[in-house]
Amino acid sequence: MPWIQAIVDITAEQSADIEDLLMAIGAQAVTMRDGANQPIYEPPLGTTPLWDNVSLIALFDAEQPLDTQMQQLAELYKSEYAKPFPNYKLELVEDKDWVREWMDTFKPMAFGKRLWICPSWLEPTDPNAVNLKLDPGLAFGTGTHATTSLCLKWLDTQDVTGKTVVDFGCGSGILGVAAMILGAHHLVGIDIDPQAILASNENTERNGVAQERAEFYLPEDAPEYQADLVLANILAGPLVELKAAILSYLLPSGQLVLSGILASQAQEVADAYSKDCHIDGITEEDGWVRIDATRFEK
């Protein structure tokens, strides 16, 4: 089925009103993207900020008389708000097999010498490697971002055989499950998003990890537990704010891996943990860093 999309250049303040108008004339879906290359790396907790300049993209049935409707909408907007409707353009969207298009963008990826992430619909590049089967889906974390890559490369260098692991902010479960297939004994994953718990359980099952060896919880349901290794790939602000909670899961002399940190934030996070841990190293990739630490013995 062919589609046509209307791309409207707006400010953040206009987004709700114009989205409602586009839905009213038959938009099947409306999405937003950054209109001015303005990254938002770390919004305050509990907020969902928009970029200052936004491109609003509305998808319509191509048989709809959209050109006429958009002209009428512009007249209605000018009458209602006493100002011109924002600039827009209409584009025909090529009819594709979007599922196939989506699947073709994901290929097996190597992280270090032995660890690979492989989509479940593809054969592993190296069948003798440690292959983690992971599909893009409900929760963040497929290995493509530098923050996740840094943690996977660290795991590739470690002997985690028989160790217990906490994946704090587990997302898709990628880090904890990677530790399990590398030989860890038991995993507890924690995330505030119920969809992350679902995705982590699915990825655990997909990789043949027994359910009794990997458990995932919302924070309010998580048990008291201390592990040999804690992985926390979230953001710098929460890493500092939740330091006490994160360290409560780590045994004395246990290893700590922190990621989701911009290079400019590394010292602040390292300083926050330096009273309780020895900072073993800070590694940078694409402007993001991983901090490795070992908890002091009590």
VENFENVEN-V168350 format. One record per backbone hydrogen bond with DSSP energy under -0.5 kcal/mol. NH is the residue of the N-H (numbers start at 1). CO is the residue of the C=O. E is the energy in kcal/mol with one decimal. If there is no record, write none. Layout:
nh=NH co=CO e=E
nh=NH co=CO e=E
//
This chain:
nh=3 co=93 e=-1.1
nh=4 co=60 e=-2.5
nh=5 co=91 e=-3.2
nh=6 co=58 e=-2.5
nh=7 co=5 e=-0.5
nh=7 co=89 e=-2.8
nh=8 co=6 e=-0.6
nh=8 co=56 e=-2.8
nh=9 co=87 e=-2.4
nh=10 co=8 e=-0.7
nh=10 co=54 e=-3.0
nh=12 co=52 e=-1.5
nh=14 co=11 e=-1.0
nh=15 co=11 e=-0.7
nh=15 co=12 e=-1.0
nh=18 co=14 e=-2.3
nh=19 co=15 e=-2.4
nh=20 co=16 e=-2.1
nh=21 co=17 e=-1.8
nh=22 co=18 e=-2.4
nh=23 co=19 e=-2.2
nh=24 co=20 e=-1.9
nh=25 co=21 e=-1.1
nh=26 co=23 e=-1.5
nh=27 co=22 e=-1.9
nh=28 co=59 e=-3.5
nh=29 co=59 e=-0.8
nh=31 co=57 e=-2.6
nh=33 co=55 e=-1.6
nh=35 co=53 e=-3.1
nh=39 co=37 e=-0.6
nh=41 co=39 e=-0.5
nh=47 co=44 e=-1.7
nh=54 co=10 e=-2.9
nh=55 co=33 e=-2.6
nh=56 co=8 e=-3.1
nh=56 co=54 e=-0.7
nh=57 co=31 e=-3.1
nh=57 co=55 e=-0.6
nh=58 co=6 e=-2.6
nh=58 co=56 e=-0.6
nh=59 co=29 e=-2.6
nh=60 co=4 e=-3.0
nh=62 co=2 e=-1.5
nh=64 co=61 e=-1.8
nh=66 co=64 e=-2.6
nh=69 co=65 e=-2.0
nh=70 co=66 e=-3.0
nh=71 co=67 e=-1.7
nh=72 co=68 e=-2.1
nh=73 co=69 e=-2.6
nh=74 co=70 e=-2.3
nh=75 co=71 e=-1.8
nh=76 co=72 e=-2.4
nh=77 co=73 e=-2.7
nh=78 co=74 e=-2.2
nh=79 co=75 e=-2.1
nh=80 co=76 e=-2.4
nh=81 co=77 e=-3.0
nh=82 co=78 e=-1.4
nh=89 co=7 e=-1.7
nh=91 co=5 e=-2.5
nh=93 co=3 e=-2.8
nh=94 co=92 e=-0.6
nh=96 co=94 e=-0.6
nh=98 co=96 e=-1.4
nh=101 co=97 e=-2.5
nh=102 co=98 e=-2.5
nh=103 co=99 e=-2.4
nh=104 co=100 e=-2.4
nh=105 co=101 e=-0.6
nh=105 co=102 e=-0.9
nh=106 co=103 e=-1.4
nh=107 co=105 e=-0.6
nh=109 co=117 e=-2.5
nh=111 co=115 e=-3.3
nh=115 co=111 e=-0.7
nh=116 co=130 e=-2.7
nh=117 co=109 e=-2.6
nh=118 co=116 e=-0.5
nh=118 co=132 e=-3.0
nh=122 co=119 e=-1.8
nh=129 co=126 e=-2.0
nh=130 co=114 e=-3.0
nh=131 co=129 e=-0.9
nh=132 co=116 e=-3.2
nh=132 co=130 e=-0.6
nh=133 co=131 e=-0.6
nh=134 co=118 e=-1.6
nh=134 co=132 e=-0.6
nh=137 co=139 e=-0.5
nh=149 co=145 e=-2.7
nh=150 co=146 e=-2.6
nh=151 co=147 e=-1.2
nh=152 co=148 e=-2.5
nh=153 co=149 e=-2.6
nh=154 co=150 e=-1.6
nh=155 co=151 e=-2.5
nh=156 co=152 e=-2.1
nh=157 co=153 e=-0.8
nh=157 co=154 e=-1.1
nh=158 co=154 e=-0.5
nh=158 co=155 e=-1.3
nh=160 co=158 e=-0.8
nh=162 co=183 e=-2.6
nh=163 co=160 e=-2.3
nh=165 co=186 e=-2.5
nh=166 co=229 e=-2.3
nh=167 co=188 e=-2.3
nh=168 co=166 e=-0.8
nh=168 co=231 e=-3.0
nh=169 co=167 e=-0.7
nh=169 co=190 e=-3.1
nh=170 co=167 e=-0.6
nh=170 co=190 e=-1.9
nh=172 co=140 e=-1.7
nh=173 co=170 e=-3.0
nh=177 co=173 e=-2.9
nh=178 co=174 e=-1.8
nh=179 co=175 e=-2.2
nh=180 co=176 e=-1.9
nh=181 co=177 e=-2.4
nh=182 co=178 e=-1.2
nh=183 co=180 e=-1.6
nh=184 co=179 e=-2.4
nh=185 co=163 e=-2.8
nh=186 co=163 e=-1.2
nh=187 co=213 e=-2.4
nh=188 co=165 e=-2.3
nh=189 co=215 e=-3.3
nh=190 co=167 e=-2.5
nh=191 co=217 e=-2.0
nh=194 co=192 e=-0.6
nh=196 co=193 e=-0.9
nh=197 co=193 e=-1.4
nh=198 co=194 e=-1.9
nh=199 co=195 e=-2.7
nh=200 co=196 e=-2.8
nh=201 co=197 e=-2.1
nh=202 co=198 e=-2.1
nh=203 co=199 e=-2.5
nh=204 co=200 e=-2.1
nh=205 co=201 e=-2.2
nh=206 co=202 e=-2.5
nh=207 co=203 e=-1.3
nh=208 co=205 e=-1.7
nh=209 co=204 e=-2.2
nh=210 co=208 e=-0.5
nh=213 co=210 e=-1.9
nh=214 co=211 e=-1.2
nh=215 co=187 e=-2.5
nh=217 co=189 e=-2.7
nh=221 co=218 e=-1.8
nh=222 co=218 e=-1.0
nh=222 co=219 e=-0.7
nh=227 co=249 e=-3.3
nh=228 co=164 e=-0.6
nh=229 co=164 e=-1.5
nh=230 co=255 e=-2.2
nh=231 co=166 e=-3.0
nh=232 co=257 e=-2.8
nh=233 co=168 e=-0.6
nh=234 co=232 e=-0.9
nh=234 co=259 e=-1.4
nh=236 co=260 e=-0.9
nh=239 co=235 e=-2.3
nh=240 co=236 e=-2.0
nh=241 co=237 e=-2.8
nh=242 co=238 e=-2.9
nh=243 co=240 e=-1.2
nh=246 co=242 e=-2.7
nh=247 co=243 e=-2.9
nh=248 co=244 e=-1.4
nh=249 co=246 e=-1.3
nh=250 co=247 e=-1.6
nh=251 co=227 e=-2.6
nh=253 co=295 e=-0.9
nh=254 co=251 e=-2.3
nh=255 co=228 e=-2.7
nh=256 co=293 e=-2.9
nh=257 co=230 e=-2.5
nh=258 co=291 e=-2.7
nh=259 co=232 e=-2.4
nh=261 co=289 e=-1.0
nh=263 co=287 e=-2.4
nh=265 co=262 e=-2.0
nh=266 co=262 e=-0.6
nh=266 co=263 e=-1.0
nh=269 co=265 e=-2.0
nh=270 co=266 e=-2.8
nh=271 co=267 e=-2.8
nh=272 co=268 e=-1.7
nh=273 co=269 e=-1.5
nh=274 co=270 e=-1.3
nh=276 co=273 e=-1.3
nh=277 co=273 e=-1.9
nh=278 co=294 e=-3.3
nh=279 co=277 e=-0.6
nh=280 co=278 e=-0.8
nh=280 co=292 e=-2.0
nh=281 co=292 e=-1.6
nh=283 co=290 e=-2.6
nh=285 co=288 e=-3.1
nh=288 co=285 e=-1.9
nh=289 co=261 e=-3.0
nh=290 co=283 e=-2.6
nh=291 co=258 e=-2.8
nh=292 co=281 e=-2.8
nh=292 co=290 e=-0.5
nh=293 co=256 e=-2.6
nh=294 co=278 e=-2.2
nh=295 co=254 e=-2.7
nh=296 co=276 e=-2.5
//
